[in-house]
Amino acid sequence: NVLQGSRSVAPNKAVSMAIAGTIDLLAIVSTLRSKDRKKTIGAAISGGMFALGLGISQMIWASKIKLFLDFTALKRGTYDPSLCAVLGSSVVVSWIGYQFVKGQSQILPDKRTLLRSLSSSNFSIPKSSGIDSDLVGGAVFFGLGWGLCGLCPGPAVFQAAAGILPTLVEFVPAFLLGAKFAQDYKSL
């Protein structure tokens, strides 16, 4: 499975950083070929920062995720709470970003906020705040996938871009099948 395949690649920062650098390079090359460079540059920068964060935190390795999800490791003294720091810092960064969006800021007056991003005509802010079957179903499938193989889509894309075979053979087809299922379900 993907978890075992991910363990076969030594989860160290050097490997993680090399993969992140490769993804950044691919993002830059795709930016140069894009017709809408302004939008692509923003996507490349944010994707590169995301890849770099995954690489530094080593959250691309299923074995690292397993050590976070395995609460029995508390008893053995091998529990790894570092994912809490990654999750917490992502919430803080997201909150800071929202402070610059008109109508979303909790600290800035509207006249100091933005109506749109630099590369788009508007911000893509979710309009729904309710809990519906789509949200619950998506969360259940995401959680099942993450728990079963130790990868969510971000680290899986990272590993697929690095050519890690178990991810390419097992996770990517399952992800594409799940995406097709979700698309078909929405069209019902």
Backbone as a chain_set.jsonl record, in Angstrom:
{"seq": "NVLQGSRSVAPNKAVSMAIAGTIDLLAIVSTLRSKDRKKTIGAAISGGMFALGLGISQMIWASKIKLFLDFTALKRGTYDPSLCAVLGSSVVVSWIGYQFVKGQSQILPDKRTLLRSLSSSNFSIPKSSGIDSDLVGGAVFFGLGWGLCGLCPGPAVFQAAAGILPTLVEFVPAFLLGAKFAQDYKSL", "coords": {"N": [[0.83, -1.192, 0.0], [0.235, 2.392, -0.106], [1.212, 3.558, 2.219], [3.24, 1.764, 3.102], [4.876, 1.925, 0.834], [5.643, 4.586, 0.921], [7.213, 4.581, 3.157], [9.422, 3.273, 2.236], [10.965, 5.146, 1.014], [13.33, 7.176, 2.34], [12.248, 9.251, 4.878], [13.44, 12.15, 5.052], [14.706, 15.496, 5.592], [16.358, 16.379, 3.501], [15.652, 14.882, 1.221], [12.961, 15.628, 1.087], [13.203, 18.408, 0.658], [14.522, 18.434, -1.802], [12.567, 17.369, -3.471], [10.586, 19.332, -3.149], [11.93, 21.518, -4.291], [12.121, 20.65, -6.939], [9.412, 20.606, -7.662], [8.842, 23.327, -7.41], [10.491, 24.305, -9.481], [9.243, 23.135, -11.71], [6.801, 24.488, -11.554], [7.621, 27.107, -12.092], [8.551, 26.842, -14.742], [6.139, 26.137, -16.012], [4.79, 28.516, -15.644], [6.158, 30.264, -17.312], [5.331, 29.363, -19.773], [2.645, 29.906, -19.835], [-0.378, 31.551, -20.908], [-1.819, 33.327, -19.405], [-0.096, 34.874, -17.517], [0.008, 36.446, -15.16], [-1.929, 35.369, -13.412], [-1.007, 32.755, -13.291], [1.517, 33.053, -12.174], [0.934, 33.809, -9.529], [-0.348, 31.441, -8.706], [1.777, 29.649, -9.008], [3.602, 30.645, -7.13], [2.151, 30.366, -4.7], [1.694, 27.603, -4.771], [4.333, 26.703, -4.761], [5.152, 27.63, -2.241], [3.478, 26.096, -0.654], [4.395, 23.51, -1.298], [6.996, 23.74, -0.342], [6.485, 24.128, 2.39], [5.302, 21.645, 2.993], [7.497, 20.057, 2.47], [9.472, 20.963, 4.332], [8.179, 20.441, 6.767], [7.93, 17.76, 6.535], [5.548, 16.503, 6.036], [4.784, 15.126, 3.85], [5.217, 12.491, 3.971], [3.744, 9.41, 4.54], [4.326, 7.88, 6.764], [4.976, 9.769, 8.693], [2.521, 11.036, 9.083], [1.099, 8.865, 10.062], [2.308, 8.535, 12.549], [1.244, 10.699, 13.837], [-1.509, 10.214, 13.83], [-1.699, 7.901, 15.304], [-2.675, 7.224, 18.277], [-2.049, 5.364, 20.175], [0.616, 5.46, 20.317], [1.237, 7.318, 22.192], [1.41, 6.019, 24.632], [3.667, 4.475, 24.206], [5.534, 6.421, 23.918], [6.251, 7.439, 21.472], [4.716, 9.153, 20.053], [3.942, 11.67, 17.637], [3.404, 14.934, 17.676], [3.724, 16.955, 15.815], [2.194, 17.621, 13.584], [0.115, 19.102, 14.6], [1.285, 21.612, 14.971], [1.716, 22.306, 12.31], [-0.921, 22.377, 11.326], [-1.981, 24.351, 13.034], [-0.379, 26.599, 12.354], [-1.16, 26.941, 9.716], [-3.806, 27.732, 10.007], [-3.435, 30.2, 11.282], [-2.01, 31.636, 9.274], [-3.966, 31.642, 7.247], [-5.999, 33.096, 8.542], [-4.721, 35.589, 8.811], [-4.468, 36.261, 6.097], [-7.195, 36.578, 5.397], [-7.747, 38.937, 6.676], [-7.234, 40.955, 4.943], [-9.214, 41.001, 3.106], [-12.052, 42.494, 1.791], [-14.906, 42.914, 3.766], [-14.408, 40.657, 5.254], [-12.508, 41.047, 7.18], [-11.475, 41.211, 10.572], [-10.056, 43.038, 11.922], [-9.125, 45.183, 10.345], [-10.308, 48.264, 8.913], [-12.876, 48.531, 6.355], [-12.021, 50.239, 4.27], [-9.325, 49.801, 4.13], [-8.977, 47.325, 3.084], [-9.047, 44.758, 0.477], [-10.825, 44.404, -2.632], [-10.402, 42.534, -4.546], [-8.069, 39.965, -5.615], [-4.607, 40.274, -6.653], [-4.326, 38.944, -9.07], [-6.825, 38.304, -10.052], [-10.352, 38.858, -10.686], [-11.932, 38.834, -8.47], [-12.243, 37.621, -5.036], [-12.362, 34.198, -4.156], [-14.543, 33.315, -2.136], [-16.174, 31.122, 0.034], [-19.699, 30.885, -0.12], [-21.636, 29.561, 1.273], [-22.41, 28.693, 4.595], [-23.461, 26.66, 5.922], [-23.954, 23.256, 7.119], [-24.058, 20.584, 5.063], [-25.099, 17.619, 3.175], [-23.177, 17.243, 1.169], [-20.875, 18.443, 2.237], [-20.477, 16.888, 4.574], [-20.254, 14.313, 3.442], [-17.985, 14.67, 1.79], [-16.064, 15.237, 3.754], [-16.07, 12.813, 5.165], [-15.173, 10.961, 3.183], [-12.658, 12.109, 2.599], [-11.403, 11.888, 5.104], [-11.45, 9.077, 5.434], [-9.818, 8.272, 3.273], [-7.418, 9.548, 3.974], [-6.884, 8.378, 6.442], [-6.679, 5.642, 5.711], [-4.524, 5.473, 3.861], [-2.695, 7.365, 4.643], [-2.204, 9.69, 3.301], [-3.154, 12.876, 2.08], [-4.623, 14.836, -0.59], [-2.7, 16.974, -1.165], [0.018, 16.206, -0.213], [0.052, 13.84, -1.716], [0.055, 14.709, -4.403], [2.509, 15.961, -4.34], [4.195, 13.694, -3.896], [3.555, 12.239, -6.204], [4.5, 13.957, -8.195], [7.15, 13.695, -7.635], [7.574, 11.222, -8.583], [7.139, 8.923, -7.084], [6.528, 5.653, -7.001], [4.486, 3.873, -5.673], [2.553, 5.788, -4.986], [1.827, 6.834, -7.453], [0.746, 4.544, -8.64], [-1.201, 3.541, -6.868], [-2.53, 5.594, -5.251], [-3.129, 7.826, -6.979], [-4.832, 6.76, -9.143], [-7.024, 5.949, -7.498], [-7.759, 8.405, -6.388], [-8.534, 9.835, -8.696], [-10.684, 8.248, -9.511], [-12.395, 8.633, -7.322], [-12.835, 11.4, -7.624], [-14.202, 11.402, -10.048], [-16.479, 9.97, -9.293], [-17.56, 11.788, -7.419], [-18.138, 13.917, -9.125], [-20.051, 12.747, -10.834], [-22.01, 12.2, -8.91], [-22.743, 14.778, -8.124], [-24.029, 15.635, -10.443], [-26.414, 14.341, -10.433]], "CA": [[0.0, 0.0, 0.0], [0.969, 3.653, -0.202], [1.91, 3.782, 3.475], [4.485, 1.013, 3.065], [5.7, 2.466, -0.24], [6.202, 5.858, 1.354], [8.259, 4.307, 4.125], [10.613, 2.786, 1.549], [11.753, 6.326, 0.707], [13.719, 7.733, 3.639], [11.619, 10.553, 5.12], [14.331, 13.128, 5.662], [14.528, 16.84, 5.057], [17.088, 16.554, 2.242], [14.796, 14.344, 0.156], [11.777, 16.479, 1.032], [13.55, 19.691, 0.06], [14.831, 18.204, -3.21], [11.283, 17.216, -4.155], [9.949, 20.657, -3.159], [12.649, 22.318, -5.277], [11.723, 20.173, -8.269], [8.053, 21.081, -7.913], [8.959, 24.773, -7.652], [11.056, 24.491, -10.817], [8.174, 22.813, -12.672], [5.829, 25.59, -11.498], [8.21, 28.257, -12.79], [8.543, 26.534, -16.177], [4.759, 26.238, -16.509], [4.45, 29.943, -15.649], [6.75, 30.877, -18.502], [4.575, 28.92, -20.945], [1.234, 30.25, -19.67], [-0.898, 32.756, -21.577], [-2.273, 34.224, -18.345], [1.062, 34.829, -16.619], [-0.265, 37.077, -13.868], [-2.652, 34.399, -12.596], [-0.165, 31.579, -13.118], [2.609, 33.385, -11.25], [0.37, 33.7, -8.18], [-0.563, 30.021, -8.42], [3.095, 29.024, -8.866], [4.182, 31.074, -5.856], [1.45, 29.727, -3.583], [1.975, 26.165, -4.85], [5.712, 26.503, -4.32], [5.196, 27.81, -0.786], [2.814, 24.928, -0.087], [5.33, 22.388, -1.449], [8.101, 23.993, 0.573], [5.988, 23.852, 3.74], [5.178, 20.193, 3.134], [8.844, 19.496, 2.513], [10.118, 21.307, 5.606], [7.494, 19.751, 7.864], [7.96, 16.332, 6.19], [4.182, 15.985, 6.03], [4.544, 14.374, 2.613], [5.468, 11.08, 4.23], [2.642, 8.753, 5.247], [4.802, 7.415, 8.068], [4.901, 10.934, 9.594], [1.095, 11.2, 9.383], [0.708, 7.738, 10.898], [2.766, 8.798, 13.918], [0.338, 11.691, 14.418], [-2.836, 9.626, 14.003], [-1.598, 6.727, 16.171], [-2.716, 7.657, 19.677], [-1.427, 4.354, 21.041], [2.037, 5.831, 20.419], [1.393, 8.102, 23.42], [1.827, 5.085, 25.668], [5.031, 4.036, 23.884], [6.422, 7.575, 23.9], [6.694, 7.722, 20.089], [3.708, 10.006, 19.41], [4.509, 12.848, 16.972], [2.364, 15.966, 17.607], [4.161, 18.07, 14.964], [1.13, 18.017, 12.663], [-0.652, 20.165, 15.274], [1.959, 22.877, 14.664], [1.455, 22.595, 10.89], [-2.328, 22.774, 11.229], [-2.139, 25.63, 13.716], [0.229, 27.684, 11.58], [-1.968, 27.182, 8.512], [-4.974, 28.508, 10.437], [-2.971, 31.567, 11.526], [-1.717, 32.255, 7.971], [-5.248, 31.865, 6.58], [-6.669, 34.194, 9.239], [-4.042, 36.827, 8.425], [-4.87, 36.553, 4.721], [-8.584, 37.056, 5.37], [-7.829, 40.292, 7.215], [-7.064, 41.889, 3.833], [-10.349, 40.829, 2.196], [-13.189, 43.363, 2.141], [-16.051, 42.223, 4.349], [-13.981, 39.487, 6.023], [-11.533, 41.437, 8.192], [-11.913, 41.45, 11.943], [-9.226, 44.08, 12.536], [-8.918, 46.324, 9.457], [-11.526, 48.883, 8.372], [-13.102, 48.161, 4.957], [-11.274, 51.073, 3.335], [-7.938, 49.305, 4.081], [-8.988, 45.951, 2.592], [-9.06, 44.593, -0.974], [-12.01, 43.803, -3.255], [-9.974, 41.414, -5.398], [-6.65, 39.643, -5.523], [-3.813, 40.907, -7.704], [-4.401, 38.208, -10.327], [-8.193, 37.864, -10.326], [-11.347, 39.928, -10.582], [-12.561, 38.762, -7.154], [-11.79, 36.546, -4.163], [-13.266, 33.046, -4.141], [-14.924, 33.086, -0.738], [-17.373, 30.287, 0.091], [-20.927, 31.624, 0.223], [-22.42, 28.75, 2.195], [-21.816, 28.451, 5.909], [-24.214, 25.555, 6.516], [-23.44, 21.892, 7.014], [-24.978, 19.8, 4.231], [-24.631, 16.26, 2.886], [-21.949, 17.321, 0.378], [-19.773, 18.73, 3.154], [-20.268, 15.723, 5.437], [-19.756, 13.226, 2.586], [-16.612, 14.986, 1.415], [-15.219, 15.09, 4.938], [-15.964, 11.382, 5.463], [-14.285, 10.33, 2.198], [-11.318, 12.649, 2.81], [-10.877, 11.262, 6.322], [-11.197, 7.658, 5.165], [-8.638, 8.178, 2.417], [-6.255, 9.979, 4.746], [-6.627, 7.354, 7.455], [-6.299, 4.367, 5.101], [-3.215, 5.46, 3.205], [-1.795, 8.33, 5.256], [-1.956, 10.815, 2.396], [-4.249, 13.67, 1.549], [-4.232, 15.203, -1.959], [-1.493, 17.808, -1.278], [1.212, 15.356, -0.194], [0.009, 12.858, -2.809], [0.526, 15.406, -5.605], [3.94, 16.124, -4.075], [4.843, 12.406, -4.138], [3.367, 11.876, -7.618], [5.437, 14.788, -8.956], [8.484, 13.152, -7.385], [7.656, 9.925, -9.237], [7.107, 7.817, -6.122], [5.704, 4.669, -7.702], [3.241, 3.454, -5.023], [1.576, 6.876, -5.051], [1.346, 6.886, -8.84], [-0.006, 3.323, -8.982], [-2.326, 3.278, -5.977], [-3.29, 6.758, -4.805], [-3.623, 8.671, -8.076], [-6.058, 6.196, -9.731], [-8.123, 6.002, -6.521], [-8.17, 9.811, -6.293], [-9.259, 10.172, -9.926], [-11.96, 7.532, -9.455], [-13.21, 9.357, -6.346], [-13.227, 12.681, -8.226], [-15.234, 11.08, -11.055], [-17.671, 9.608, -8.526], [-18.116, 13.034, -6.873], [-18.699, 14.681, -10.25], [-21.28, 12.066, -11.239], [-22.974, 12.371, -7.826], [-23.246, 16.163, -8.173], [-24.879, 15.846, -11.617], [-27.699, 13.65, -10.237]], "C": [[0.872, 1.252, 0.0], [1.766, 3.91, 1.065], [3.245, 3.051, 3.478], [5.417, 1.569, 1.989], [6.351, 3.77, 0.173], [7.317, 5.639, 2.356], [9.539, 3.857, 3.44], [11.499, 3.938, 1.093], [12.06, 6.999, 2.035], [13.103, 9.105, 3.849], [12.573, 11.515, 5.821], [14.193, 14.463, 4.952], [15.233, 17.025, 3.724], [16.243, 16.064, 1.068], [13.575, 15.237, -0.022], [12.075, 17.796, 0.325], [13.882, 19.536, -1.421], [13.544, 18.076, -4.019], [10.575, 18.566, -4.246], [10.608, 21.555, -4.194], [12.274, 21.933, -6.695], [10.329, 20.667, -8.623], [8.057, 22.577, -8.176], [9.481, 25.047, -9.058], [10.008, 24.206, -11.893], [7.123, 23.922, -12.707], [6.348, 26.805, -12.249], [8.195, 28.042, -14.295], [7.134, 26.651, -16.742], [4.3, 27.687, -16.559], [4.965, 30.613, -16.913], [5.979, 30.521, -19.768], [3.117, 29.372, -20.93], [0.865, 31.528, -20.422], [-1.344, 33.789, -20.543], [-1.218, 34.23, -17.241], [0.775, 35.382, -15.234], [-0.938, 36.081, -12.909], [-1.766, 33.188, -12.296], [0.982, 31.848, -12.155], [2.126, 33.284, -9.811], [0.164, 32.254, -7.772], [0.772, 29.311, -8.195], [3.732, 29.395, -7.528], [3.486, 30.376, -4.688], [1.673, 28.214, -3.59], [3.38, 25.843, -4.387], [5.851, 26.638, -2.816], [4.558, 26.611, -0.081], [3.75, 23.719, -0.14], [6.498, 22.531, -0.484], [7.685, 23.693, 2.018], [5.824, 22.363, 3.994], [6.55, 19.545, 3.258], [9.526, 19.739, 3.845], [9.502, 20.524, 6.76], [7.519, 18.232, 7.703], [6.572, 15.694, 6.21], [3.835, 15.251, 4.736], [4.701, 12.882, 2.823], [4.332, 10.489, 5.061], [3.071, 8.276, 6.631], [4.743, 8.542, 9.102], [3.445, 11.153, 10.031], [0.634, 10.089, 10.322], [1.123, 7.959, 12.346], [1.907, 9.858, 14.607], [-1.021, 11.068, 14.732], [-2.85, 8.445, 14.971], [-1.526, 7.153, 17.643], [-2.167, 6.608, 20.64], [0.066, 4.633, 21.206], [2.295, 6.711, 21.641], [1.95, 7.231, 24.543], [3.288, 4.652, 25.47], [6.038, 5.188, 23.906], [6.934, 7.941, 22.511], [5.694, 8.606, 19.342], [4.371, 11.26, 18.842], [3.418, 13.913, 16.805], [2.687, 17.102, 16.629], [3.101, 18.506, 13.956], [0.241, 19.09, 13.288], [-0.042, 21.528, 14.978], [1.703, 23.282, 13.217], [0.018, 23.074, 10.715], [-2.557, 24.139, 11.865], [-1.558, 26.791, 12.925], [-0.556, 27.965, 10.312], [-3.229, 27.976, 8.852], [-4.578, 29.967, 10.655], [-2.705, 32.294, 10.201], [-3.012, 32.567, 7.221], [-5.986, 33.041, 7.221], [-6.043, 35.532, 8.864], [-4.444, 37.223, 7.007], [-6.272, 37.12, 4.625], [-8.722, 38.476, 5.917], [-7.692, 41.349, 6.123], [-8.213, 41.821, 2.826], [-11.532, 41.663, 2.681], [-14.365, 42.527, 2.635], [-15.685, 41.022, 5.202], [-13.097, 39.845, 7.21], [-12.174, 41.667, 9.552], [-11.12, 42.58, 12.594], [-9.032, 45.323, 11.671], [-10.244, 46.946, 9.034], [-11.64, 48.546, 6.884], [-12.273, 48.978, 3.971], [-9.807, 50.633, 3.207], [-7.854, 47.878, 3.566], [-9.12, 45.936, 1.067], [-10.364, 43.971, -1.458], [-11.648, 42.574, -4.068], [-8.501, 41.137, -5.162], [-5.91, 40.317, -6.676], [-3.979, 40.22, -9.059], [-5.809, 37.789, -10.728], [-9.16, 39.035, -10.15], [-12.085, 39.917, -9.24], [-11.893, 37.672, -6.313], [-12.814, 35.419, -4.232], [-13.551, 32.673, -2.693], [-16.176, 32.217, -0.732], [-18.59, 31.095, 0.555], [-21.758, 30.877, 1.262], [-21.683, 28.587, 3.523], [-22.524, 27.298, 6.622], [-23.516, 24.217, 6.341], [-24.469, 21.085, 6.242], [-24.366, 18.435, 3.93], [-23.352, 16.26, 2.047], [-20.737, 17.543, 1.28], [-19.454, 17.51, 4.008], [-19.698, 14.564, 4.624], [-18.307, 13.454, 2.174], [-15.653, 14.802, 2.578], [-15.005, 13.618, 5.288], [-14.998, 10.71, 4.494], [-12.849, 10.821, 2.333], [-10.671, 11.967, 4.007], [-10.565, 9.788, 6.136], [-9.934, 7.479, 4.33], [-7.364, 8.512, 3.176], [-5.88, 8.91, 5.772], [-6.14, 6.041, 6.869], [-4.892, 4.38, 4.511], [-2.251, 6.498, 3.75], [-1.463, 9.516, 4.376], [-3.245, 11.554, 2.098], [-3.767, 14.193, 0.195], [-2.963, 16.046, -2.081], [-0.217, 16.993, -1.264], [1.222, 14.311, -1.312], [0.468, 13.476, -4.121], [2.039, 15.599, -5.513], [4.676, 14.833, -4.411], [4.714, 11.983, -5.597], [4.336, 12.668, -8.495], [6.862, 14.295, -8.779], [8.656, 11.772, -8.009], [7.673, 8.748, -8.285], [6.048, 6.816, -6.582], [4.435, 4.235, -6.972], [2.155, 4.536, -5.069], [0.98, 6.954, -6.438], [0.428, 5.713, -9.169], [-1.262, 3.156, -8.143], [-3.17, 4.517, -5.682], [-3.915, 7.528, -5.961], [-4.852, 8.061, -8.754], [-7.255, 6.235, -8.782], [-8.658, 7.418, -6.384], [-8.989, 10.216, -7.514], [-10.621, 9.486, -9.971], [-12.905, 8.224, -8.47], [-13.698, 10.691, -6.886], [-14.331, 12.467, -9.257], [-16.552, 10.74, -10.367], [-18.35, 10.875, -7.98], [-18.772, 13.86, -7.956], [-20.014, 14.071, -10.715], [-22.377, 12.25, -10.202], [-23.577, 13.756, -7.872], [-24.206, 16.377, -9.335], [-26.221, 15.12, -11.494], [-28.81, 14.608, -9.883]], "O": [[2.096, 1.17, 0.095], [2.881, 4.427, 0.998], [4.272, 3.639, 3.815], [6.623, 1.673, 2.213], [7.497, 4.031, -0.19], [8.267, 6.42, 2.408], [10.627, 4.032, 3.989], [12.678, 3.725, 0.812], [11.144, 7.354, 2.777], [13.391, 10.032, 3.093], [12.518, 11.674, 7.04], [13.637, 14.549, 3.856], [14.74, 17.774, 2.88], [16.131, 16.743, 0.047], [13.199, 15.566, -1.147], [11.291, 18.248, -0.509], [13.558, 20.417, -2.218], [13.444, 18.612, -5.123], [10.025, 18.91, -5.292], [9.916, 22.283, -4.906], [12.125, 22.798, -7.558], [10.086, 21.096, -9.75], [7.353, 23.05, -9.068], [8.968, 25.926, -9.751], [9.898, 24.946, -12.871], [6.612, 24.257, -13.775], [5.593, 27.462, -12.965], [7.863, 28.958, -15.047], [6.946, 27.2, -17.827], [3.504, 28.053, -17.424], [4.273, 31.438, -17.511], [5.973, 31.29, -20.729], [2.424, 29.227, -21.937], [1.669, 32.451, -20.555], [-1.254, 34.993, -20.787], [-1.423, 33.662, -16.168], [1.252, 34.838, -14.238], [-0.556, 35.972, -11.744], [-1.776, 32.663, -11.182], [1.376, 30.96, -11.399], [2.827, 32.737, -8.961], [0.459, 31.873, -6.64], [0.889, 28.472, -7.302], [4.335, 28.547, -6.871], [4.148, 29.854, -3.79], [1.825, 27.608, -2.529], [3.606, 24.842, -3.707], [6.57, 25.868, -2.18], [5.041, 26.167, 0.961], [3.888, 22.991, 0.843], [6.936, 21.552, 0.121], [8.44, 23.08, 2.773], [6.161, 21.868, 5.069], [6.746, 18.615, 4.039], [10.099, 18.817, 4.426], [10.213, 20.008, 7.623], [7.169, 17.502, 8.63], [6.444, 14.482, 6.382], [2.701, 14.806, 4.561], [4.355, 12.091, 1.945], [4.0, 10.991, 6.135], [2.268, 8.269, 7.564], [4.482, 8.282, 10.276], [3.174, 11.421, 11.202], [-0.126, 10.333, 11.26], [0.383, 7.614, 13.267], [1.852, 9.904, 15.836], [-1.616, 11.355, 15.771], [-3.921, 8.031, 15.413], [-0.446, 7.406, 18.176], [-1.854, 6.922, 21.789], [0.704, 4.11, 22.119], [3.438, 6.84, 22.082], [2.831, 7.642, 25.297], [4.038, 4.487, 26.432], [7.248, 4.96, 23.912], [7.924, 8.66, 22.377], [5.814, 8.788, 18.131], [5.25, 11.846, 19.475], [2.596, 13.812, 15.895], [1.986, 18.114, 16.619], [3.113, 19.655, 13.515], [-0.33, 19.907, 12.566], [-0.768, 22.497, 14.758], [1.498, 24.46, 12.925], [-0.229, 24.066, 10.03], [-3.249, 24.985, 11.298], [-2.177, 27.852, 12.833], [-0.617, 29.112, 9.869], [-3.668, 28.807, 8.057], [-5.31, 30.873, 10.254], [-3.127, 33.437, 10.026], [-3.141, 33.637, 6.627], [-6.537, 33.886, 6.516], [-6.758, 36.505, 8.625], [-4.729, 38.392, 6.746], [-6.514, 38.048, 3.852], [-9.719, 39.146, 5.644], [-8.002, 42.517, 6.355], [-8.185, 42.51, 1.806], [-11.957, 41.552, 3.831], [-14.764, 41.555, 1.995], [-16.564, 40.419, 5.819], [-12.948, 39.051, 8.139], [-13.26, 42.236, 9.665], [-11.463, 43.033, 13.687], [-8.798, 46.409, 12.203], [-11.215, 46.221, 8.817], [-10.63, 48.303, 6.222], [-11.863, 48.455, 2.935], [-9.121, 51.05, 2.273], [-6.783, 47.273, 3.6], [-9.286, 46.985, 0.445], [-10.942, 43.118, -0.784], [-12.473, 41.68, -4.261], [-7.78, 41.954, -4.589], [-6.54, 40.871, -7.577], [-3.79, 40.858, -10.095], [-5.972, 36.997, -11.656], [-8.826, 40.057, -9.549], [-12.783, 40.875, -8.907], [-11.08, 36.898, -6.818], [-14.012, 35.676, -4.353], [-12.878, 31.824, -2.109], [-17.145, 32.536, -1.42], [-18.509, 31.881, 1.499], [-22.495, 31.488, 2.036], [-20.472, 28.367, 3.55], [-22.227, 26.996, 7.778], [-22.609, 24.071, 5.522], [-25.603, 20.913, 6.689], [-23.258, 18.13, 4.37], [-22.522, 15.364, 2.2], [-19.698, 16.906, 1.104], [-18.289, 17.138, 4.15], [-18.76, 13.901, 5.068], [-17.496, 12.528, 2.208], [-14.555, 14.272, 2.407], [-13.903, 13.217, 5.662], [-14.106, 9.975, 4.916], [-11.915, 10.031, 2.196], [-9.526, 11.521, 3.932], [-9.543, 9.299, 6.617], [-9.086, 6.641, 4.64], [-6.35, 7.83, 3.031], [-4.706, 8.584, 5.945], [-5.28, 5.386, 7.457], [-4.152, 3.406, 4.647], [-1.085, 6.51, 3.354], [-0.536, 10.269, 4.673], [-4.293, 10.944, 1.89], [-2.597, 14.007, -0.14], [-2.205, 15.847, -3.03], [0.567, 17.071, -2.211], [2.289, 13.94, -1.801], [1.197, 12.837, -4.879], [2.757, 15.418, -6.497], [5.673, 14.862, -5.132], [5.653, 11.43, -6.168], [4.924, 12.12, -9.427], [7.693, 14.458, -9.673], [9.749, 11.206, -7.975], [8.169, 7.678, -8.638], [4.849, 7.092, -6.556], [3.373, 4.224, -7.594], [0.97, 4.222, -5.18], [-0.229, 7.122, -6.592], [-0.554, 5.873, -9.894], [-2.282, 2.682, -8.644], [-4.39, 4.49, -5.845], [-5.103, 7.849, -5.923], [-5.844, 8.768, -8.934], [-8.374, 6.521, -9.207], [-9.868, 7.62, -6.275], [-10.024, 10.867, -7.379], [-11.601, 10.08, -10.42], [-14.091, 8.381, -8.76], [-14.84, 11.081, -6.643], [-15.278, 13.249, -9.334], [-17.617, 11.171, -10.808], [-19.57, 11.016, -8.07], [-19.836, 14.441, -7.742], [-20.982, 14.79, -10.962], [-23.542, 12.436, -10.555], [-24.783, 13.914, -7.683], [-25.107, 17.21, -9.238], [-27.079, 15.269, -12.364], [-29.95, 14.187, -9.686]]}, "num_chains": 1, "name": "protein.A"}
